[in-house]
Structures are given as structure tokens and as C-alpha cells.
Amino acid sequence: MTKRKNILFIMFDQLRHDYLSCGGHPHLHTPHMDSIAEKGVRFSRCYVQSPICGSSRMSFYTGRYASSHGAQWNGFPLKVGEQTIGDHLRKLGMSSWLVGKTHMAVDHEGMERLGITHDSIVGARVSECGFDIYARDDGLWAEGPDGFYDHRRSPYNEYLKSKGYEGENPWHDYANAGIDEEGNMASAWFTSHSSKPANIHEQDSETPWLTREVISFIESRKGNDEPWMCHASYIKPHWPYIVPAPYHDMYGGNQIQPVVRHPAEREDPHPVYEQFMNNAVGKAFSRDEVREAVMPAYMGLIKQCDDQMGVLFKYLEDTDQMKDTMIVLTSDHGDYLGDHWLGEKSLFHEQSAKVPMIIYDPSPEADAARGTVIDEPTEAIDLAATFVEFAGGKVPNHIIEGRSLIPFLRGEKPEEWRDYAISEFDYSATPMAVNLGLKPKDARLFMVTDKRWKFMHAEGQKDGVPFPPMLFDLENDPDELRDLGRSDQHDDILGLMYERLGKWGRRNAQRTTKSDDDIDNMRAKSRRKGIVLGVHTEDEVDPEITVKFRGPAKPLPANDG
């Protein structure tokens, strides 16, 4: 019998698509991630379905668009009842495990309504995006005047304490802080300290720790014939931007990529874009001294991630498991890093919405496609469908909205592949929405992009006038510096994009309990379940259909009244 294969689903948080050497970075060499591209397939136009951590991840895990699963912002719960890759894979005999971050919020109200307890097997999985937990650590153990951002127990903090790092929160005090000239803590929340080495032994920092946890998980599966999917979810290179020696000074100012922005972007900008340029992070990353401090640290964090991939991949080779393991390298979104006068993520420029997507399929059928680059529009939700097909199942298209990438991995072109990708962003919880005077229902953005054009629609209005669209010509303006959304020369393109957005908006996203096959089967038997309508006489239909409605009349019972 052919041995069933495993899946190692690796995600880095806030990793830009162009900050790998295989993605085109001229100075940041990532040979270990590149090796997976050489052995597999790199998708050069992969877009997340929402450019914010929690919402994007919920789309990855469900295979559904953000407006389908509903968890459209960090802290918005994934509602009870949404099926995830773990649910789909378990039906196929494959377990689903988490090592690292999910950024999921639990639907406590929904669980209580249905009587689901957190300490049950079902409750634990509903609370964790459908994963079984080997080690969950979202890596955001920041404490403010009102307490911690995340109230769960941090296994990474517990590890640091076991190694002798003192205090309640060594995640911050050591892993994400340096030491200043006076011997004081230099917190990486202040970007002026990003160039300092983190005050931690490199082997104890977050990325090596998580790699050891992943290897420990794989070791724990020895002797168990059940195939597994492991979501190895790294917090880095996400902020705080600081990295331990020797990575903190590997890159200098001459290796920082030129910032992609133009003063014209600030002249009469789109109102929503203007709000994000003028928020605290946008203003910070518009300052050269911020970029000069942060960029080498960001690059160092990525280099450390790549080195740890070398450790992980060597382990797989040494234990003869590489030949039986699908490997996926991706990110939940990018990072503006000052491009377009922006910081963080949240809008739809390539720096934010496009992510690396590299897949190694160990199957012999994939030999023909090794080392290829696919330029077709792909979406993060395609991974869920890919995993189901790889595990030997049929993709439940009435639930999973993505499409399997297996044909591309096998050197084939799927029939009727999509012409464009979709992303959406609900920013109703932000100060930017408040500044614009928007009701929560209107603070929403939508992106449609193909190989030539990038389009954004904004719900809502300003001063009684609906927000205009944004439009970029990716062929003639690949840096997306000239917004053509208000140009009267592009009405045909804008019309096409609105037509696509409308077609996508009319998709059947909520009929998740009946597949098309189920409905076809119901159609075939619609007159065989007792109801016959529109028939005038018995001979108008097959006698078999009406057999229960014919025959001698039944005698009346005695009338006792």
C-alpha cells in the first residue's frame, strides 16, 4: 500500500512576498525557503482574503471569504458551526495539529447557547479553529495599564522562566527588548531600539523555540500510522521589530530597499487612504529614521526564520520524512514598512495583500512542475481545498470557496481558472472609520485584482458624496503610485471591476449543509417522497409514483356520535 503523506503548513506572520531571495530581494538571501521553491511551485500572485491577522487566518483555516465566515477583525469570534481544515481532514483520516499562533477569538456565546463545554474534545476544537493543540502561543504578550493584550497562558513565557529568565513577562523583558547605554531596558515597542540586539540568547528566542516545538511534535507522531497536518505558525517577523545577535546587525543601510512612495500620493488622496496614511503607524513609518532602525531588524528576523527552516528541513531529511511531507510556506499578510506612506498592513497594495505562497508536493506526479512559478491569480483560501485533495478527498465546494492548487503542483492547468482575486477589509473598529464618520456597516473595503489591474471599492460616503474607487495599472505602474480611480479615461475598466465585484457578491456562500450533488440527488427523487403536485388524473404520471394514493377506499369507522 502507498504510504499516506503528511502536511507541514508553515506560516510566518507579516512576511512580505518580496523579502525572500526567490521573491526578488537582492540582499536578503533565504536559501532554505528558496530550496522549497526549487523543489516545489511558487505562486507569484497569491492574495490574502483580508489584510489583517485574525480575519486573514480565519479565511486560511476555513477556506472561505471573510464575509462568509464573519470573523472580519482581530478579536471577532469565529462563529460556532464554521468548518475548518481540521474538520475536513479528520473526515479523511488525517489529524490536524497546531504549533504556534492562530489569533482566533472564541465564540463563547455560541458555545454556551449550544451547551458545548470547553473541556470536551469538540469544545476544544471549536475553541481552536478546528485544531488539536500541541502548543498554542500567539506571541503577543504585551502588558499595558489595563492588563495583558492576551490573557491565555504563554508556553513560550513558561519556557523562558524555566531557563532562568526572570519576571512575569520575559517575552517582553528579554525576547523583545534590548539594553540601552545606561543599562536600562530598551523596549522594542519604541522603534528607536530596533537596531539593538534583543537581550536573549539566540537559541532561546521565539523562532528557534517554535522550531524545536515543531520537531518535538513530529517526533511525538513516530509509531502512529495516522497521517497528520501540522500548522507551524511563527509569530515573526511580526513586530516588535527586534532580533537577537548575530542577526541584529547583519544588514546595513546600503542593503535597505528604496522606499516605494511618491509625494503625489499625498495630493488629494482617496479619503480612506488618507486616513491610514495619517494614523500613528503611517506617520511613524513615513519618517526615515524609523525605517533606518526597523528595516535591518525586519531583515534579520527573516534571516533567522530562514536559518530555522534549515534546521527543520534538515531534520526532515535526516529522518527520511521529506519524501512523505507536503510543505507549505506562506504568510497571513505583508508589511508596508513605509511604502506608500503607510506602516503595518490593512490596505490592498502589493506590500500588504500579496503574500509568498510556496508549496512542495512530494508526490511523483509533481515531478514535472518542480521549480516552476505560477503567475495565475491565486487566493489564500485555495490552501484548504488543496489539503483536502492532497489527503484523498473531494473538495466540498458548497463549503470551501477556494480551489485546489493540485493541478498546478502536477504541471497541469485547471479548467476555467479564475481571472481575478478578491480581498476585503472591515475596518469598522478603527479610529479611521470614526474619523470618517462611518457607521460600522459602511466601513468596508473590497479589492478585485487581475494580472493588469488593481481595483478598490469603498463603501460609505463623505459629505454626502460616495467614496470614489481606486484603480492601478499594474502593467504601466507596477509600484501603484498613480490612482486612476477618478479618471474618466478608465470607465470601461471600472465597469468591468464592478461587474466582477457584483458577481462575487452574488455567490452562494451560505448554503453549506447541502452540496450540489445532494441537490442533484434530491431533484432525481423529488416525486418519490409522498407529495404529488400539479397532477390532474392518475394516468398523467408513472403509476409507481402514485401507488400509495390508489386502491380500494377504506371503510369508515363506526360513528359513536
N, C-alpha and C positions, 0 to 999 in steps of 0.2 A: 504493500500500500504506500502511496505517496505521503510523506510526512507533511502534516499541516504546518503552515508558516505563521509566524508571529508578526506583530506590527509595533514599531517603535515610533511614536508620534511625538516629535520634538518641536517645542515651541519656545521661541525667545521673545521676551516682552519688549516691544518698542524698537525692534531691529529694522533698520531701513533696508529696502531692497537693493540699494546701490552701495551698501557698505560691506560688501563681500568682494573679493577679487574676481570671482566668477561673475559678479554683477556689475563689474566695471570699475571698481575703486582702484586707482593707480598706486596707492601706497599701503593700503591695509591688506595684507596678504593672509588669506584664510585657507590654507591648503587642505585642511581636513574636511571642511564643508565643501570645498571645491571637489574633493575626491568623490563625494556622493553625487555631485552633478556629473562627474565624468562617468560614473557607473550607472547613473540613472538618467532622469529627464528634468530639465529646469524649465519652469513655466514663467516666461518673462512678462506676462500681462495678467498677473493674478491680483484681484482686488478683494479687500475685506468688505463685509456687508454692513459694517458700521465702524467708523474710525474712532472708537472709544473702547477701552479694555473690556468691560463686562459685557456690553452688547455684542461686540465682535466675537468674543469667546462663546457666548451662548449660540451664536449662528454657527460657528465651527462645530459645537457639540451636538446641536440638533439637526444640522444640515438644512436650516430654514432661515428665511429672511427675518430681519429684526422685527418688522411689523407683523410677522406671523407668530413668532414666539413671545413677543411683547416685552421682553426684558431690555428696554432700549436705553438704559443709562446705568452707570455704576450704582449698585445698591438696589436696582429694581429687581424684584424676585423673578426667577424663572418659575412660571406657574406650574402647579401640580398637574400632571397629565401630559406635559410635553415629553415626547420620546426622544432619547438621545442615542448617540452611537453605542453607548453601553447597552441600552435596551435592545437595539437592533442586533448587535454582535452576540449577545447571550443566546438569542434565539437560534443562532448558527453554531453554538457550542464554543464560542470564544469569550473568555473573561475580559474584563475591561478595568484597568487599574490606573490610579493617579499617583504620580510622584511630583509634587510641586504645586503650582498655582492654578486656580480656576477663576477667581474673582466672582464666584457665584454668590448670590444672596438667596436665602431660603424663603419659600412661600409658607411661612409659619401658619398664616391664617387658613390657607388651603389645606394644609396637613391636619390642622385641628378640626376643620369642617368635616373632613373625611375620616377622622379618627385614626390617622396614621401617626404612630409614635416614632420618635427619632431613633430610639434604640432598637427598632426592628430592622431586619435586613432590607425590607422595602423602604422603610423610612430613612435609613442611612443612605440608600442610593438616591432617593428623591431629594435628599438634602445636599447631594454632592454631584449634581449633573449626570447621574447615572453611573458614576464610577464607584468601584470599591477603592478604599483609601489605603495606600501603603504609607504615604507621608504627604499631608497637605500643608503647605506653607505659602501663603500669598505674598509674603515678603514685604509687607507694608506695615511695619511695627512702629509707626511714628506716634509719639505722645504729645498732646497739646494741653492747654489749661483745662479742657473739659474731658481729658482722658485719652485713651488709645484710639487710633483710627480703626483698628481691627481688634476685636475682643476675644478671638479664639486663642487657644494655646499655640505658641510657636515652637514647633520641634527644632527649628534652627536655633532659636534663642536657648532652648534647653541644651542643645549640643554645645553651644559656646560656654554656657555655665559649667558644663561637665569638663570642659577643657581649661577651666580656671579664669575665664573672662568674668570680671566682677560686675555687679549691679543688676538692676531689674531688667534692663533693656540693652544687652550687649550688641544687639543688631544695630542700634544707632551708635552707641558709645564707642564701638570698635570697628565693626564692619563698614559703617557709613559715616565715619568721622576720622579726621587726621589729628595732628598735633601742631599748634601754631608755635611761633618763635618764643613765646613766653611759657611754653609747656602746657597751655590750656587746650581743651577740646576744641577742634576746628570742624564743626558740623558741616556735612556736605549739603545740608539744606541751604547753605549760603554758597553760591556758586564760586565765590572768590577763593574757596578752599578746594575746588575740584582738582587743582593741579597737584595737591599734596597726596602722598601715599596714605591709604587707609591704615589705621592703627591696628592692624591684624596680621597674623601670619598668613601668607597667601593660601596655604593649604586649608586654612580654616574659614576662608571667605565663602560667600554664598554659592558661587558657581561650582568650585570643587566639591563642596559639601553635597550639593544636589547630585552631582555625577556619581559620587560614592553611594548615595541612596538609590540611584537608578541601577547601578551594578548590583547592589545588595538585593534589590527586588528581583532582578533576573536570576541571581544565584538562588533565591528562595523558590524559584519555579523548577529547579532541577528535580528530575524524578516525577514530575507531573506532566502527563501527556496532553493536558488541555492547552490548546493554543491561547495566547494572550495578546491583548493590545495594551501597551503601556504608554500613557501620556506623560512624557517627561517635560515638565513645564517650568522653564527657567525664568526667574524674575529679571535678570539682567539681559541687555544693557539699559534697562529702565532706570530712571533717576531714583535716588540721589546719585549724581554723577561723581563717583569717586571709586578708585580701584587700588588694590594693594601693590606694593613693589613686587616684581620689577616692571609691572605694566603701566605704572603711573607716568613714566617719562620715556616710554618707547617712541612716542611720536611728538614731533615739534611743529612749530608754526608753519614751516615750509611744507608740511605734509597735510595741512588742513585744506580741504577743498574750498575753492572760492564760493562765497555765499551767492545763492541764486535769488536775486531780488532786483527791483528797479524802482527809482523814485516815482515813476509814472503810476505804479500800483497804488500809491497813496493819493493820487489825484482823482477826486470824485469816485471813490471805490464803491463797490456794492455795499449796502448798509450792513449786512450781516458780516461780510468780510472785514469791514471797518471795525466792527465791534471786537472781533477776535484779534485783529492787529493791535488794538488799543487795550487789551486786557493785560494783566500783570505779567504773564509769561511772554506774550508777544512783545511788550515793551522791553523786557529784560533781554530777550534774545536778539533784539534789534541793536543792542549795544555790542560793539566789537570786543570789549574786554570780557564780556560774558562768554562769547563764542571762543575766544582765545583760551579761556580757562577750561571750558567744558569739552571742547572737541577732542583734545588729546585723551581726556579721561574716557569719553564715549568710545573712542577707537581702542583704547586699552581694554575696556570691558569686553568689546567684541573679540579682540585678540585672545583674551583669557577664555572666552566661550569657545573659540575655535580650538585652542590647545586642549581644553577639556573634551571636546569632541574627539580629538586624537586619542585621549585616554580611553574613552568609551568605545570607539571603533576598534582600537587595538584589543580591548577585552573581548569584543565580539569575534574578532579574527582568531585570537588565541584559543578561544573556547569553541571554535568551529560553528558559531551561530550566525555569522554574517550571511551565509548562504541560505538561511531559513528565515530571515527577518527583513520585512519591508521597513525602510527608514524614510521618514518624512522630516524635512527641515522647513520651518516657516516662522511667521511672526503674527501677533494679533493686530498690529498696525505699525506705522512708521513713526518718524520724529522729525518735525520741521527743522529744529536746530538753527533757527534764524532765517531760513529760506522763506521768501515771500513775507518778510517782516513778522513771522509767526514763530511760536515755540510750541512744544508738545505735539498734539495731533488735532483731530476734530473736524477739519475740512477735507476737501477731496483732491487737493494737489497730489501729484505722484509721490511726494515725500511722505505723505500721510496715509493715503488709501491703498497704495500699491505695496505689496509685500513680497519677500522671497518665497518661492514655493519650489522645493526640490524633492523629488521622490525617486528612491531606489527600489525597484521591484526585483527580487532575487530570482524570479521565475525564468526558466529557459526561454519562454515565449517573449520575454522582454529584451533578449539579446540584441535584436535588430534596432532598438531605439536608444541604446546606451550612448550617453554623451550628447544627446540632441537637445535642442532648445525649441520650445513650442511658443509661438507668438500669438496664438489664438486667445481671445478674452476668456479668462477663467475666473472662478469665484471661490472664495474660501469654503463655501458650503459644498463644493464638489468633493471635498475630502470624505465626508460621511458616506456619500454614495460609492466612492472608490473603495472604502474599507469594507462595505457590505459585499460588493462584488468580489473583492480580493478574498474574503472569507468564504466565498462559495454561495452567496445568497443572491436573490433577485431584489433589486432596489425597489423599495416601496415608494413609488413616485407620488402617491397621494399624500405622503408624509414628508419625505425628504425632497426638498426643492432643488438641490444641486444635482449635477450629473456626473456620472463616473468618469474618471480620467484613465481608466484601464486601457481603452483603445490607444490613447496617446502613448502610454507606457509600453505598449506592444508594437509600436511603429505603425499604427493604423489611424485613419481619420474617421471619427464618429460621423454618422449620418446626421445632417441638419444640425450642426453645432451652432451655438448661439453667436449672434453678430455683435452683441454688446454685453457689458456687465453693469450691474446695478449696485449701488450702495445708498444707505440712508442714515440720517443723523437726527436724533431727537435731542435738542439742546434746551428743552423747556425748563430744566432745573438750574440753569446757569444765570449768572448776573447779566450776561449778554442779552438773554431773552427779556429780562426785566428792563434793561436799558432801552430796548426797542419797543417796550410797552406791549409785548405779545402775550396773549393767552396761551396756556400750555398746549392747547390743541393746534396752535398755529406755529409753534417754534420747531419746525421740522424742515429738513433739507433732503433733497434727493439728487443722486448723481446717475447719469447714464453716460457710458463711455464706450467707444469702439476704437478701432485702430487709428482713426483720423481725428475724431472729435471728442472733447470732454465737455459735458453739459451739466449745469446745476440748476435745479429749481428750488426756490424758497417759498414756502407757504407764508401767508401773512402780508401785511402792508405797512407803509409808513406814510403818515399824513394823508391817509385816505387813498393812497396810490399803491397797488400791488407791487411787491418786490419784483424787480426785473430778473431774468435768468442770467446766468454766467455761461460763457462759451469760450473754449480754447481750441485753436487749430494745432493739434499735436504734431502735424507734419511740418508746418512752417514756423511754429512757435513751440518747440518741444519743452522749453522751460516754463511755459504757461504764464507769460508775463503780460500778454495783451488780451484783455477781456473783450470779446466780441458780442457779448450778450445783448448790448443795446445798439448794435449795428443794424441798419436797415438793409445791409447787403447779404444778410445770412438768414432771411426769413424761412427759406426752404429747409435749411439745416435745423433751425429751431423747431419748425413744424414737424420734421422727422423725429426729433428727440422727444417732443411732447407726445407724438403718436406712440413711440416706444414706451414712454413712461405710462401712458394710459393703458396700453396693452398689458404691461406688467402689473399695474394696479388692479386690473380686472381678473387676475389669476385666481384660480380656485384653491385658496390656501388653507381653508378651514374644514374641508370635508376629509378628515383624517381617519375616520373609522371604517370607511368603505373604499376599497380600491376600484380602479376601472374594471379589473377582472371580476370583482364581486358584483359590480353593477351589470356587466355583460351577462353574468350568470343569472342575475335576477330577471333581466329582460327576457331571457330564454324561457323562464318558468313563470312568467307573470300571471298566466291564467290557470296555473295548476295548484294554487293555494286557496281555492274556495270562493273567490269573488269573480263573477262574470258580469261585465257591464257592456251595454250597447248591443245586446243580442235580442232580436225580436222573436224569433222562433227557434226551437231546438235544433232544427236541421241546418242552421247557419254556421255552426261550429263543429269541430271534431267531437263525436259522441263521447270520447274518452274524457273530454274536459267537463262535460255536464253529467257524468254518470251518477254523481251524488244528488243530482237535482231531478232525477227521473224515477219512474216506477209507480206502483200502486199507491194510492192515497192511504194515509194512516188513519185508523178509526179514532173517533173522539172518545175520550174517557167518559164515564158516566157523569151526568150532571146532578150533583147532590143538592143544588140550589133550587 
